Amino acid sequence: MLTDWNAACGPDDPVLVVPWASPDGLLQWVDLREDPYAVNEIPEGEDYPALLAALRALNGSRSPVFTAKCDVWEMDADELGAMRDELLLDEEVATAGLASYIDLLWRDRTIFASRHRMEQMLHRLDRMLTDLPYSLAAAELTMRPAVLDLEGTVAEGFAITLYTKGVGVDEAEAAQRWDEALRAITATFRSRELAGS
């Protein structure tokens, strides 16, 4: 699988704040660690079973991370063109694409609070994801600043935004490639090799 990681930690880059709520109050952070059944409150999960499975697994008790935000969308022409270039694909092989992001926070506060340890984790994830056998999918990991304000304690550190993309000859194949890649990436996050960091 094509993978890459980068850091967006400059003074003008957005900061992930948890908990969060949209200005109109219609959307807000759902703590799936405390209430796994609240995953039903996340509308994207209804249409994308792989996202639902990923949210359940990434917030499970054995997961080293938990989630803050997510979204899924069909790639536009520019995104598709970039994916074809990155994957060295002919246009007819990738006429449709599906993409998603999930914001992840490390449960281990020593990793969450340390830029150095987070970068080490990203290097390790990059190596592990590159070995996944998905030629029509890509993963991108972006480290960004984060603030946790949970249970009356405020902590500053770093989060990871995981972007997963899949392409195919039509929408159905693109969705299948994205689905397979997201499930494999989720399994990697929960693997013993990563947990033993």
ABEGO torsion letter per residue (X at the ends): XBBBBBBBABAABBBBBOBBBBAAGABBBBBAAABAAAAAABAAAAABAAAAAAAAAAABAABABBBABBBBBBBBAAAAAAAAAAAGBBAAABABBBBBBBBBBBABAAAAABAAAAAAAAAAAAAAAAABBBAABBBBBBBBBBBBBBGGBBBBBBBBBBBBBBBBABAAAAAAAAAAAAAAAAAAAABAAAAAX
